[in-house]
Amino acid sequence: MALPETPSRPVPANAEAYCVKCKATRPVNEGQVVTVKNGKQALKGKCPVCGTTMMKFLSSKQTAPAAEGGTGSAG
């Protein structure tokens, strides 16, 4: 079963994830937002030090489009 293609989304320049091989939080190289099998969004990229693939699951707030147009409460 093929997964649906994830529309490309810009990844923030300061995106970081945990590298299990280096045991440290590092910036992500070649970062992209992907959809995993269970439908959740994740940031996927490479560790700049060792080259290991790193992934970080994103919350719904992090994956929401930037132009929501004031759907939040104004308090």
N, CA, C and O atoms as a CHARMM CRD file, in Angstrom:
* protein
*
  300
    1    1 MET  N      0.84100  -1.17600   0.00000 PROA 1      0.00000
    2    1 MET  CA     0.00000   0.00000   0.00000 PROA 1      0.00000
    3    1 MET  C      0.89000   1.24400   0.00000 PROA 1      0.00000
    4    1 MET  O      1.73300   1.40600   0.88200 PROA 1      0.00000
    5    2 ALA  N      0.70500   2.10200  -0.96700 PROA 2      0.00000
    6    2 ALA  CA     1.50400   3.31100  -1.07500 PROA 2      0.00000
    7    2 ALA  C      0.90700   4.41000  -0.20300 PROA 2      0.00000
    8    2 ALA  O     -0.31100   4.56200  -0.11500 PROA 2      0.00000
    9    3 LEU  N      1.78700   5.17100   0.43700 PROA 3      0.00000
   10    3 LEU  CA     1.34900   6.28700   1.26100 PROA 3      0.00000
   11    3 LEU  C      1.07800   7.48700   0.37600 PROA 3      0.00000
   12    3 LEU  O      1.74500   7.66100  -0.64400 PROA 3      0.00000
   13    4 PRO  N      0.11400   8.31800   0.74300 PROA 4      0.00000
   14    4 PRO  CA    -0.13500   9.52600  -0.04800 PROA 4      0.00000
   15    4 PRO  C      1.05500  10.47000   0.04500 PROA 4      0.00000
   16    4 PRO  O      1.74000  10.52600   1.06700 PROA 4      0.00000
   17    5 GLU  N      1.29200  11.20700  -1.02600 PROA 5      0.00000
   18    5 GLU  CA     2.39800  12.14900  -1.01600 PROA 5      0.00000
   19    5 GLU  C      2.09300  13.30200  -0.08500 PROA 5      0.00000
   20    5 GLU  O      0.96900  13.80100  -0.04400 PROA 5      0.00000
   21    6 THR  N      3.10300  13.72500   0.66600 PROA 6      0.00000
   22    6 THR  CA     2.96600  14.84800   1.58100 PROA 6      0.00000
   23    6 THR  C      3.21900  16.13500   0.82100 PROA 6      0.00000
   24    6 THR  O      4.25400  16.26400   0.16700 PROA 6      0.00000
   25    7 PRO  N      2.30700  17.08700   0.88600 PROA 7      0.00000
   26    7 PRO  CA     2.59800  18.36500   0.23200 PROA 7      0.00000
   27    7 PRO  C      3.80100  19.01400   0.89100 PROA 7      0.00000
   28    7 PRO  O      3.93400  18.99200   2.11500 PROA 7      0.00000
   29    8 SER  N      4.67000  19.58800   0.08700 PROA 8      0.00000
   30    8 SER  CA     5.88500  20.17000   0.64800 PROA 8      0.00000
   31    8 SER  C      5.53800  21.38700   1.48700 PROA 8      0.00000
   32    8 SER  O      4.75300  22.24100   1.07500 PROA 8      0.00000
   33    9 ARG  N      6.12400  21.45100   2.65300 PROA 9      0.00000
   34    9 ARG  CA     5.93400  22.56900   3.56800 PROA 9      0.00000
   35    9 ARG  C      7.30000  23.10400   3.93300 PROA 9      0.00000
   36    9 ARG  O      8.25100  22.33300   4.06000 PROA 9      0.00000
   37   10 PRO  N      7.41500  24.40300   4.10300 PROA 10     0.00000
   38   10 PRO  CA     8.70700  24.94700   4.50200 PROA 10     0.00000
   39   10 PRO  C      9.06200  24.51100   5.92100 PROA 10     0.00000
   40   10 PRO  O      8.22700  24.53500   6.82500 PROA 10     0.00000
   41   11 VAL  N     10.30300  24.11900   6.09100 PROA 11     0.00000
   42   11 VAL  CA    10.79600  23.71100   7.39900 PROA 11     0.00000
   43   11 VAL  C     11.51700  24.91200   7.99400 PROA 11     0.00000
   44   11 VAL  O     12.33400  25.53300   7.31400 PROA 11     0.00000
   45   12 PRO  N     11.23300  25.25500   9.25800 PROA 12     0.00000
   46   12 PRO  CA    11.91500  26.40000   9.87200 PROA 12     0.00000
   47   12 PRO  C     13.42800  26.21400   9.87800 PROA 12     0.00000
   48   12 PRO  O     13.91900  25.09600  10.02600 PROA 12     0.00000
   49   13 ALA  N     14.15400  27.29400   9.71900 PROA 13     0.00000
   50   13 ALA  CA    15.61600  27.23500   9.67300 PROA 13     0.00000
   51   13 ALA  C     16.20000  26.75100  11.00200 PROA 13     0.00000
   52   13 ALA  O     17.28800  26.17500  11.01800 PROA 13     0.00000
   53   14 ASN  N     15.50200  26.97300  12.10600 PROA 14     0.00000
   54   14 ASN  CA    16.00400  26.58300  13.42600 PROA 14     0.00000
   55   14 ASN  C     15.43100  25.24200  13.88500 PROA 14     0.00000
   56   14 ASN  O     15.39100  24.97300  15.08500 PROA 14     0.00000
   57   15 ALA  N     14.98500  24.39400  12.95000 PROA 15     0.00000
   58   15 ALA  CA    14.39600  23.09900  13.31100 PROA 15     0.00000
   59   15 ALA  C     15.46200  22.20000  13.93400 PROA 15     0.00000
   60   15 ALA  O     16.56200  22.06000  13.40000 PROA 15     0.00000
   61   16 GLU  N     15.12000  21.59800  15.06300 PROA 16     0.00000
   62   16 GLU  CA    16.03800  20.71000  15.76600 PROA 16     0.00000
   63   16 GLU  C     15.34200  19.40900  16.09300 PROA 16     0.00000
   64   16 GLU  O     14.12300  19.36400  16.25800 PROA 16     0.00000
   65   17 ALA  N     16.13500  18.34300  16.18500 PROA 17     0.00000
   66   17 ALA  CA    15.62400  17.03500  16.57200 PROA 17     0.00000
   67   17 ALA  C     16.70800  16.33700  17.38400 PROA 17     0.00000
   68   17 ALA  O     17.86300  16.76300  17.40300 PROA 17     0.00000
   69   18 TYR  N     16.31400  15.26100  18.05200 PROA 18     0.00000
   70   18 TYR  CA    17.25400  14.51000  18.89100 PROA 18     0.00000
   71   18 TYR  C     17.91600  13.42500  18.06600 PROA 18     0.00000
   72   18 TYR  O     17.23000  12.64000  17.41200 PROA 18     0.00000
   73   19 CYS  N     19.23500  13.37000  18.08700 PROA 19     0.00000
   74   19 CYS  CA    19.98100  12.31100  17.40100 PROA 19     0.00000
   75   19 CYS  C     20.28300  11.21500  18.41000 PROA 19     0.00000
   76   19 CYS  O     20.95200  11.46000  19.41400 PROA 19     0.00000
   77   20 VAL  N     19.79600  10.01300  18.15000 PROA 20     0.00000
   78   20 VAL  CA    19.99500   8.91400  19.09200 PROA 20     0.00000
   79   20 VAL  C     21.43400   8.41600  19.06800 PROA 20     0.00000
   80   20 VAL  O     21.92300   7.89800  20.07200 PROA 20     0.00000
   81   21 LYS  N     22.10000   8.56000  17.96900 PROA 21     0.00000
   82   21 LYS  CA    23.48600   8.10500  17.87500 PROA 21     0.00000
   83   21 LYS  C     24.42400   9.05200  18.62700 PROA 21     0.00000
   84   21 LYS  O     25.29700   8.60000  19.36800 PROA 21     0.00000
   85   22 CYS  N     24.24700  10.36500  18.43800 PROA 22     0.00000
   86   22 CYS  CA    25.07800  11.36100  19.12400 PROA 22     0.00000
   87   22 CYS  C     24.60200  11.62900  20.54900 PROA 22     0.00000
   88   22 CYS  O     25.35500  12.15700  21.36700 PROA 22     0.00000
   89   23 LYS  N     23.35600  11.26700  20.84600 PROA 23     0.00000
   90   23 LYS  CA    22.72300  11.52900  22.13900 PROA 23     0.00000
   91   23 LYS  C     22.71100  13.02800  22.46300 PROA 23     0.00000
   92   23 LYS  O     23.06200  13.45100  23.56400 PROA 23     0.00000
   93   24 ALA  N     22.29400  13.81600  21.46100 PROA 24     0.00000
   94   24 ALA  CA    22.24000  15.26700  21.62400 PROA 24     0.00000
   95   24 ALA  C     21.18800  15.84300  20.67600 PROA 24     0.00000
   96   24 ALA  O     20.84700  15.23400  19.66200 PROA 24     0.00000
   97   25 THR  N     20.68400  17.01800  21.02100 PROA 25     0.00000
   98   25 THR  CA    19.76600  17.73700  20.14500 PROA 25     0.00000
   99   25 THR  C     20.59500  18.52200  19.15100 PROA 25     0.00000
  100   25 THR  O     21.49300  19.27500  19.52800 PROA 25     0.00000
  101   26 ARG  N     20.28500  18.33700  17.87500 PROA 26     0.00000
  102   26 ARG  CA    21.05900  18.97300  16.81600 PROA 26     0.00000
  103   26 ARG  C     20.12600  19.59700  15.77800 PROA 26     0.00000
  104   26 ARG  O     18.96800  19.19400  15.66800 PROA 26     0.00000
  105   27 PRO  N     20.62200  20.58100  15.01500 PROA 27     0.00000
  106   27 PRO  CA    19.81700  21.12600  13.91000 PROA 27     0.00000
  107   27 PRO  C     19.65200  20.05600  12.83100 PROA 27     0.00000
  108   27 PRO  O     20.49200  19.16800  12.68800 PROA 27     0.00000
  109   28 VAL  N     18.57400  20.15300  12.08700 PROA 28     0.00000
  110   28 VAL  CA    18.25700  19.14700  11.07200 PROA 28     0.00000
  111   28 VAL  C     18.76300  19.60900   9.70900 PROA 28     0.00000
  112   28 VAL  O     18.45800  20.72000   9.27500 PROA 28     0.00000
  113   29 ASN  N     19.54000  18.75500   9.03100 PROA 29     0.00000
  114   29 ASN  CA    19.95200  19.01200   7.65600 PROA 29     0.00000
  115   29 ASN  C     18.97200  18.34000   6.71600 PROA 29     0.00000
  116   29 ASN  O     18.44800  17.27000   7.02500 PROA 29     0.00000
  117   30 GLU  N     18.71900  18.95300   5.57400 PROA 30     0.00000
  118   30 GLU  CA    17.83100  18.39300   4.55400 PROA 30     0.00000
  119   30 GLU  C     16.46100  18.06200   5.14600 PROA 30     0.00000
  120   30 GLU  O     15.88900  17.01500   4.84300 PROA 30     0.00000
  121   31 GLY  N     15.94300  18.94000   5.97700 PROA 31     0.00000
  122   31 GLY  CA    14.68200  18.69800   6.67500 PROA 31     0.00000
  123   31 GLY  C     13.47400  18.76800   5.76400 PROA 31     0.00000
  124   31 GLY  O     13.42100  19.57800   4.83800 PROA 31     0.00000
  125   32 GLN  N     12.50700  17.91200   6.03800 PROA 32     0.00000
  126   32 GLN  CA    11.24000  17.93800   5.31300 PROA 32     0.00000
  127   32 GLN  C     10.13500  17.43300   6.22600 PROA 32     0.00000
  128   32 GLN  O     10.38300  16.62000   7.11600 PROA 32     0.00000
  129   33 VAL  N      8.92400  17.91000   6.01000 PROA 33     0.00000
  130   33 VAL  CA     7.76900  17.46200   6.77900 PROA 33     0.00000
  131   33 VAL  C      7.14800  16.29500   6.02600 PROA 33     0.00000
  132   33 VAL  O      6.81400  16.40900   4.84600 PROA 33     0.00000
  133   34 VAL  N      6.99600  15.17000   6.72300 PROA 34     0.00000
  134   34 VAL  CA     6.43200  13.96700   6.11200 PROA 34     0.00000
  135   34 VAL  C      5.22800  13.50100   6.91300 PROA 34     0.00000
  136   34 VAL  O      5.06600  13.87000   8.07700 PROA 34     0.00000
  137   35 THR  N      4.38500  12.69100   6.28800 PROA 35     0.00000
  138   35 THR  CA     3.26300  12.06400   6.96900 PROA 35     0.00000
  139   35 THR  C      3.61700  10.59800   7.18000 PROA 35     0.00000
  140   35 THR  O      3.93500   9.88700   6.22600 PROA 35     0.00000
  141   36 VAL  N      3.56200  10.14900   8.42700 PROA 36     0.00000
  142   36 VAL  CA     3.88100   8.75200   8.72500 PROA 36     0.00000
  143   36 VAL  C      2.64600   7.88700   8.55500 PROA 36     0.00000
  144   36 VAL  O      1.55300   8.39000   8.29500 PROA 36     0.00000
  145   37 LYS  N      2.82800   6.57600   8.70500 PROA 37     0.00000
  146   37 LYS  CA     1.77000   5.61900   8.41800 PROA 37     0.00000
  147   37 LYS  C      0.48100   5.86800   9.18900 PROA 37     0.00000
  148   37 LYS  O     -0.60800   5.64700   8.66000 PROA 37     0.00000
  149   38 ASN  N      0.59200   6.32100  10.42300 PROA 38     0.00000
  150   38 ASN  CA    -0.61200   6.53100  11.22900 PROA 38     0.00000
  151   38 ASN  C     -1.26000   7.89400  10.98400 PROA 38     0.00000
  152   38 ASN  O     -2.21400   8.25200  11.67500 PROA 38     0.00000
  153   39 GLY  N     -0.75600   8.66000  10.00700 PROA 39     0.00000
  154   39 GLY  CA    -1.36700   9.92100   9.63400 PROA 39     0.00000
  155   39 GLY  C     -0.80100  11.14300  10.33400 PROA 39     0.00000
  156   39 GLY  O     -1.23200  12.26100  10.05000 PROA 39     0.00000
  157   40 LYS  N      0.14500  10.96800  11.23600 PROA 40     0.00000
  158   40 LYS  CA     0.72500  12.10700  11.95400 PROA 40     0.00000
  159   40 LYS  C      1.82800  12.75000  11.11800 PROA 40     0.00000
  160   40 LYS  O      2.43400  12.11200  10.25600 PROA 40     0.00000
  161   41 GLN  N      2.07100  14.03100  11.39700 PROA 41     0.00000
  162   41 GLN  CA     3.11900  14.77500  10.70800 PROA 41     0.00000
  163   41 GLN  C      4.41900  14.66300  11.50400 PROA 41     0.00000
  164   41 GLN  O      4.40300  14.64800  12.73500 PROA 41     0.00000
  165   42 ALA  N      5.54200  14.58600  10.79200 PROA 42     0.00000
  166   42 ALA  CA     6.84300  14.49200  11.43600 PROA 42     0.00000
  167   42 ALA  C      7.87500  15.25900  10.62400 PROA 42     0.00000
  168   42 ALA  O      7.74600  15.40300   9.40800 PROA 42     0.00000
  169   43 LEU  N      8.89100  15.74500  11.30500 PROA 43     0.00000
  170   43 LEU  CA    10.02300  16.39000  10.67100 PROA 43     0.00000
  171   43 LEU  C     11.09000  15.32600  10.49000 PROA 43     0.00000
  172   43 LEU  O     11.45200  14.63800  11.44500 PROA 43     0.00000
  173   44 LYS  N     11.59800  15.18300   9.26900 PROA 44     0.00000
  174   44 LYS  CA    12.59500  14.15900   8.98500 PROA 44     0.00000
  175   44 LYS  C     13.79500  14.81800   8.33200 PROA 44     0.00000
  176   44 LYS  O     13.64600  15.65200   7.43900 PROA 44     0.00000
  177   45 GLY  N     14.98900  14.44200   8.78100 PROA 45     0.00000
  178   45 GLY  CA    16.20500  15.00800   8.21700 PROA 45     0.00000
  179   45 GLY  C     17.42100  14.22400   8.65000 PROA 45     0.00000
  180   45 GLY  O     17.30400  13.13500   9.21300 PROA 45     0.00000
  181   46 LYS  N     18.58800  14.78100   8.38600 PROA 46     0.00000
  182   46 LYS  CA    19.85600  14.13100   8.70300 PROA 46     0.00000
  183   46 LYS  C     20.58400  14.89000   9.79600 PROA 46     0.00000
  184   46 LYS  O     20.47600  16.11200   9.89800 PROA 46     0.00000
  185   47 CYS  N     21.33100  14.15200  10.61700 PROA 47     0.00000
  186   47 CYS  CA    22.18700  14.75400  11.63400 PROA 47     0.00000
  187   47 CYS  C     23.40100  15.35200  10.92400 PROA 47     0.00000
  188   47 CYS  O     24.02300  14.68200  10.09900 PROA 47     0.00000
  189   48 PRO  N     23.74800  16.61400  11.23700 PROA 48     0.00000
  190   48 PRO  CA    24.89300  17.23700  10.57100 PROA 48     0.00000
  191   48 PRO  C     26.24000  16.64900  10.99000 PROA 48     0.00000
  192   48 PRO  O     27.23600  16.84800  10.29400 PROA 48     0.00000
  193   49 VAL  N     26.29100  15.92600  12.11800 PROA 49     0.00000
  194   49 VAL  CA    27.54700  15.39100  12.61100 PROA 49     0.00000
  195   49 VAL  C     27.79200  13.96500  12.10700 PROA 49     0.00000
  196   49 VAL  O     28.85000  13.67300  11.54900 PROA 49     0.00000
  197   50 CYS  N     26.80400  13.07700  12.30900 PROA 50     0.00000
  198   50 CYS  CA    27.02600  11.66500  11.98000 PROA 50     0.00000
  199   50 CYS  C     26.24600  11.18100  10.76400 PROA 50     0.00000
  200   50 CYS  O     26.52100  10.09600  10.25300 PROA 50     0.00000
  201   51 GLY  N     25.27700  11.96500  10.28900 PROA 51     0.00000
  202   51 GLY  CA    24.52900  11.58300   9.10000 PROA 51     0.00000
  203   51 GLY  C     23.36600  10.64100   9.33600 PROA 51     0.00000
  204   51 GLY  O     22.73500  10.19100   8.38000 PROA 51     0.00000
  205   52 THR  N     23.06700  10.33200  10.59300 PROA 52     0.00000
  206   52 THR  CA    21.95200   9.45800  10.93200 PROA 52     0.00000
  207   52 THR  C     20.62900  10.16100  10.65100 PROA 52     0.00000
  208   52 THR  O     20.51400  11.37000  10.85200 PROA 52     0.00000
  209   53 THR  N     19.62900   9.41000  10.18600 PROA 53     0.00000
  210   53 THR  CA    18.30700   9.97000   9.96100 PROA 53     0.00000
  211   53 THR  C     17.66600  10.29000  11.30500 PROA 53     0.00000
  212   53 THR  O     17.62300   9.44600  12.19900 PROA 53     0.00000
  213   54 MET  N     17.16400  11.52700  11.44000 PROA 54     0.00000
  214   54 MET  CA    16.49400  11.95700  12.67000 PROA 54     0.00000
  215   54 MET  C     15.04600  12.25900  12.34400 PROA 54     0.00000
  216   54 MET  O     14.73700  12.74400  11.25600 PROA 54     0.00000
  217   55 MET  N     14.14800  11.97100  13.29300 PROA 55     0.00000
  218   55 MET  CA    12.73500  12.29400  13.12900 PROA 55     0.00000
  219   55 MET  C     12.22300  12.93700  14.39900 PROA 55     0.00000
  220   55 MET  O     12.65900  12.60500  15.50100 PROA 55     0.00000
  221   56 LYS  N     11.27800  13.87300  14.22900 PROA 56     0.00000
  222   56 LYS  CA    10.64300  14.51600  15.36900 PROA 56     0.00000
  223   56 LYS  C      9.17000  14.66400  15.02800 PROA 56     0.00000
  224   56 LYS  O      8.82400  15.30100  14.03300 PROA 56     0.00000
  225   57 PHE  N      8.30900  14.08700  15.83600 PROA 57     0.00000
  226   57 PHE  CA     6.87300  14.21800  15.60800 PROA 57     0.00000
  227   57 PHE  C      6.45000  15.63900  15.93100 PROA 57     0.00000
  228   57 PHE  O      6.90300  16.22400  16.91500 PROA 57     0.00000
  229   58 LEU  N      5.58100  16.18900  15.09900 PROA 58     0.00000
  230   58 LEU  CA     5.13400  17.56500  15.25100 PROA 58     0.00000
  231   58 LEU  C      3.73500  17.59900  15.83800 PROA 58     0.00000
  232   58 LEU  O      2.90300  16.74300  15.53800 PROA 58     0.00000
  233   59 SER  N      3.48000  18.60100  16.68100 PROA 59     0.00000
  234   59 SER  CA     2.14400  18.77200  17.23500 PROA 59     0.00000
  235   59 SER  C      1.25000  19.39400  16.17500 PROA 59     0.00000
  236   59 SER  O      1.73600  19.87100  15.15000 PROA 59     0.00000
  237   60 SER  N     -0.04000  19.39000  16.41500 PROA 60     0.00000
  238   60 SER  CA    -0.96600  19.98900  15.45400 PROA 60     0.00000
  239   60 SER  C     -0.72600  21.48600  15.32400 PROA 60     0.00000
  240   60 SER  O     -0.99600  22.06000  14.26900 PROA 60     0.00000
  241   61 LYS  N     -0.22200  22.13600  16.37900 PROA 61     0.00000
  242   61 LYS  CA     0.08800  23.56300  16.31900 PROA 61     0.00000
  243   61 LYS  C      1.26600  23.81700  15.38300 PROA 61     0.00000
  244   61 LYS  O      1.29200  24.82800  14.68000 PROA 61     0.00000
  245   62 GLN  N      2.23300  22.91700  15.36900 PROA 62     0.00000
  246   62 GLN  CA     3.40700  23.08000  14.52100 PROA 62     0.00000
  247   62 GLN  C      3.09800  22.78700  13.06100 PROA 62     0.00000
  248   62 GLN  O      3.78200  23.30500  12.17900 PROA 62     0.00000
  249   63 THR  N      2.09600  21.97700  12.78500 PROA 63     0.00000
  250   63 THR  CA     1.78200  21.61400  11.41100 PROA 63     0.00000
  251   63 THR  C      0.66600  22.45400  10.82600 PROA 63     0.00000
  252   63 THR  O      0.39100  22.35200   9.63000 PROA 63     0.00000
  253   64 ALA  N      0.00900  23.28700  11.63400 PROA 64     0.00000
  254   64 ALA  CA    -1.09200  24.11900  11.13300 PROA 64     0.00000
  255   64 ALA  C     -0.56700  25.14100  10.14500 PROA 64     0.00000
  256   64 ALA  O      0.52900  25.66800  10.33000 PROA 64     0.00000
  257   65 PRO  N     -1.33000  25.43200   9.09600 PROA 65     0.00000
  258   65 PRO  CA    -0.89800  26.45500   8.14000 PROA 65     0.00000
  259   65 PRO  C     -0.77300  27.81700   8.81000 PROA 65     0.00000
  260   65 PRO  O     -1.52300  28.11900   9.73800 PROA 65     0.00000
  261   66 ALA  N      0.14800  28.62800   8.36200 PROA 66     0.00000
  262   66 ALA  CA     0.41400  29.92600   8.99000 PROA 66     0.00000
  263   66 ALA  C     -0.72000  30.91300   8.75700 PROA 66     0.00000
  264   66 ALA  O     -0.94900  31.79100   9.59000 PROA 66     0.00000
  265   67 ALA  N     -1.42600  30.79000   7.65500 PROA 67     0.00000
  266   67 ALA  CA    -2.48400  31.74700   7.32900 PROA 67     0.00000
  267   67 ALA  C     -3.85500  31.21400   7.72000 PROA 67     0.00000
  268   67 ALA  O     -4.66600  30.88300   6.85500 PROA 67     0.00000
  269   68 GLU  N     -4.11600  31.13000   9.02600 PROA 68     0.00000
  270   68 GLU  CA    -5.40200  30.61700   9.49200 PROA 68     0.00000
  271   68 GLU  C     -6.46400  31.70100   9.50500 PROA 68     0.00000
  272   68 GLU  O     -7.65500  31.39000   9.49200 PROA 68     0.00000
  273   69 GLY  N     -6.06400  32.96100   9.53200 PROA 69     0.00000
  274   69 GLY  CA    -7.03100  34.04500   9.45700 PROA 69     0.00000
  275   69 GLY  C     -7.80800  34.31500  10.72300 PROA 69     0.00000
  276   69 GLY  O     -9.00400  34.59700  10.64900 PROA 69     0.00000
  277   70 GLY  N     -7.17700  34.24100  11.88900 PROA 70     0.00000
  278   70 GLY  CA    -7.82900  34.62800  13.12900 PROA 70     0.00000
  279   70 GLY  C     -8.85800  33.64600  13.66400 PROA 70     0.00000
  280   70 GLY  O     -9.91600  34.06200  14.13500 PROA 70     0.00000
  281   71 THR  N     -8.57400  32.36900  13.60200 PROA 71     0.00000
  282   71 THR  CA    -9.53000  31.38600  14.13600 PROA 71     0.00000
  283   71 THR  C     -9.39100  31.21000  15.63900 PROA 71     0.00000
  284   71 THR  O    -10.23000  30.55400  16.25500 PROA 71     0.00000
  285   72 GLY  N     -8.34800  31.78200  16.25200 PROA 72     0.00000
  286   72 GLY  CA    -8.16900  31.64800  17.68800 PROA 72     0.00000
  287   72 GLY  C     -8.99900  32.67500  18.45500 PROA 72     0.00000
  288   72 GLY  O     -9.53000  33.62200  17.87400 PROA 72     0.00000
  289   73 SER  N     -9.10100  32.47300  19.77500 PROA 73     0.00000
  290   73 SER  CA    -9.86900  33.41900  20.58800 PROA 73     0.00000
  291   73 SER  C     -9.03400  34.65900  20.85100 PROA 73     0.00000
  292   73 SER  O     -7.82100  34.56500  21.04200 PROA 73     0.00000
  293   74 ALA  N     -9.67200  35.81300  20.86200 PROA 74     0.00000
  294   74 ALA  CA    -8.96600  37.08500  21.01400 PROA 74     0.00000
  295   74 ALA  C     -8.92200  37.56000  22.45600 PROA 74     0.00000
  296   74 ALA  O     -8.31600  38.59800  22.72200 PROA 74     0.00000
  297   75 GLY  N     -9.52000  36.86500  23.38500 PROA 75     0.00000
  298   75 GLY  CA    -9.46100  37.13700  24.80800 PROA 75     0.00000
  299   75 GLY  C     -9.82300  38.42500  25.30600 PROA 75     0.00000
  300   75 GLY  O     -9.77300  38.65700  26.51400 PROA 75     0.00000
